[in-house]
Amino acid sequence: MSSLSTTHHSPLTTHNHAIIVAGGSGTRMGATIPKQFLLLNGKPVLMHTIEAFHNCKAQPHIILVLNTDFHTYWQQLCADHNFTVPHQLIKGGETRFHSVKNGLDRIPDDINAVVAVQDAVRPLTDKEIIDRSFTYALEHDNAIVAVKSRDSIRQVQNGRSVSLLRDDIYLIQTPQTFRLSQLKKAYEHGYDAKFTDDASVAEQSGMAINLIEGNYKNIKITFPEDIAIAEAILNKKPSA
């Protein structure tokens, strides 16, 4: 795996796509609705995520992959919040892998295309990071957003814990961005339960993974306290 890169120096392609994966049920939140629909500063988390991609310079075509049980609910939320950001709504799959594949199948083959895959519940992704991921993936085939671990790390095996070198540990975020043709090829290999993200799918297919610098504010809404943390971050941002 490569070292982390921060370069940003090529023109953005006009063949950009973003697949926003919103298939989770959010059971760890203890909520009655999936976490992507919970309100963050008065607006569903998912709307913040979509707006980040809509407002970036890369201007990707946005595909929202969502469990069909929530399509009508989402459409009503859009009406209630006057949310008009253009996006294509498609059905989710049995797993994250299958949901991403459904999204990829909707994108026409294009040798110049680049696609970013984003967790729906990362509403604080910086537009600059999104743009940089598209730029870097266009030049180097893929760009996986990551940050160095701030905490000490121990690995537990067979009941014994072993210390790992913190400087070698990176925490993987999204977006995870690839040349479309290469990610489609990786997803042709079929599902494996050990796949936790797109980088693991791509790596299994033989692709070398490139890390680019992320942001510690790019948190994933997983637990109830994450909403409060995200609101605190949003409320500290200067007005545009």
N, C-alpha and C positions, 0 to 999 in steps of 0.2 A: 504494500500500500504506500502511496506517495506521501511525502510531507505536505503540510498544509500550505496552500497558495493563496495569495491576496492580489494577484495581477488582474488588471482590468484595462485592456487596451485595444480591443478589436471592435468594429462596428457591430451593432446588434442586427441579427437576422430579422426579416419580416415574416419568417415561417415558424413562428413560435406558438406553442400550445402549452396549456397547463391543465393537468388532471388533479382535481381536488377530491380527495377520498374522504367520504363522510358516511362510512358504513357502520361505525361502532355504535353500540347501544348505551355506552356511558354508565354501566352498572356501578363502577367504582365511585361515581359521584353521589350515589344514593338518591338520584333524582328520578322523577317519573318520566322524563323525556330525555332523549339523547343529549349529551353534553354540548354538541355543536349548536343546539337550539337555545341553550341557556343565555340569559341576557348579560351582556357585558357593556356597561355604560349605556344601558337602555336599548341595546340592539343585539340581536342574536350573534353569538361568537362567529358563526359561519359567514355572516355578512361582512364582518371585519376582515376575514381571511380572503374572501373573494375581492373585496375592494383593494386590498394590497396589490393583487395581481392586475386588477383593472387600472390602477393608478400608476403603475411602473412604466418606464420607457419602453420595455420590451413588448408591451401591448399584446399579450398572448390571447389566442382563442381559448376561452375557459370552458372546461367540461366538468360538471359537478356529478360525481358518482354517488348515488344515494339509494338506500333501501327503498323499494317501491312502496312499502307501507307508509313512508313519510313524504311521498311526492306531493300529495294533496295538502298536507300540513305545511310543507315548505312553501308551496305556492300561495297559501293563505298568509303565511308570515310575510312574504314579499309584498303582498297587497297591503297588509296592515302597516308595514313600515315604509311603504312607498319605495321599495327597493327595485330599481330598474337597471342594474348593471347587467349587460348581456352575458348570458351563459347558457350552455347546453346541458339539460338535465337528462341523465340516463340512469338505468337501474344498476344497483350494486350487486356484488357477487357474494358467494358463500364466505369468502375470506378476503383480506386485503389484496392478496395476490390476484384473485379472480376479479375484484373490483377494478384494479389497475388495468388488467387485461381487457376488461370491457371498455375502458376508456381508450386504450390503445387501438382497439379494433374500430373505433369510430373516427380515427384520424387517417386520412388518405396517405398512402405512401408518398414520400417526398424526400429526395436525397438531401435537401438543404434544411429539413425540418429539425427543430429541437423541441423537446418536451420536458416540462418540469412536473414532478409529482409532489403534491403538497398534502400534509395532514390538515384536515378541515379544522382541527382544534389547535392550530398554531396561528392565532389572530394577530400576533404582534410582529410578524416577519417584516423586516425592513425592505422597502422598495429597492434600495441600493443593493441589498443582498440578492434579491430576485434578479435584477438586471445583470449583476456580476456572474450569477450562476448560468444564465443564458449565454453570455459572452464567452465564459471559460469553456462551457460544454461544446460550443460551436468549434472552438479551436482544438480542444483536447478530448473530445468524445463524451466526457461526463464531468460533472461537478457536484460533489456531495458536501453540503454545509455541515460543519462540525465546529465544536469548541473544545479546548483542553479541559480536562477534569480539574476542578478546584479542590476536590476532596481526595483524601487518601483512599486507595483501592485495595481490597483483599478479595481473592478468589477462593471459594470453598469447593473442595473436592474430597469425596469420601470422608466427610466429617472433619476435615482439616482445612484451616484457612491459611493462605499463603499471600504475602504482601506482593503487590505488583508496582512497578515503577510508574508513578503518577505522570511523569513527563511523557510517557509513551501512550497514555490513554486519552482518547478523544471521544466525546459524547456526540453522537450523530443526530442531526436535526433534519428538517426539510426546509426548503425544497431540495429534492434530489433530481438533478437535471441531466439529460442524455441526448445524444443524437437519436432521433426517432428510430431510424433503421436498426441501430444497435440494440436499443431497449426492446423493440419488437422481437428481434431475433432471440434475445435472452429469455423472453417470456414464452417462446415456443417450446422450451425445454420441459414445461410441465411443473406442477405444484409440488413443493416439498415443505413439510411442516416446519422445517428449520428456517425458512425464509421469514425474516422479520421486517424487511424493507426492500426497496428496489435495488440498493447497493448489493445486498446479499444475493439477490436474483442475478444481477449482472456479473458479480464476481464468480458465481457458480458456473457461468457460461464462459469463463476465461478472460473477462474484461479486467484490466487494471483500474483500480478505483482512485480517483483524484479527490482529495479533500480541499475545500476552500474555507476560509475563515468565516465563522458565523457570529452570532451575537447572543450573549447570555440572557438577554431579554426575550429571545425567541422561544418562549416557554410553551409547553404542550399542556392544554387544559385537561387534567386527568383526575384531580381530587378537588373537593369543595374549596379548599384554601387557595387553589390556583386562580379562581375567579377574582378573589380579593387582591391577589398579587398582580394580576393582569390589569385590574382597574387602577391600582396605585401607579403602575408604570404608565398607563395611558394618561392619567391625570397629571403626570409630571412632564409630559411631552409639551414642547412649546407650540403655540398655535401656528398653523400653516399660513 
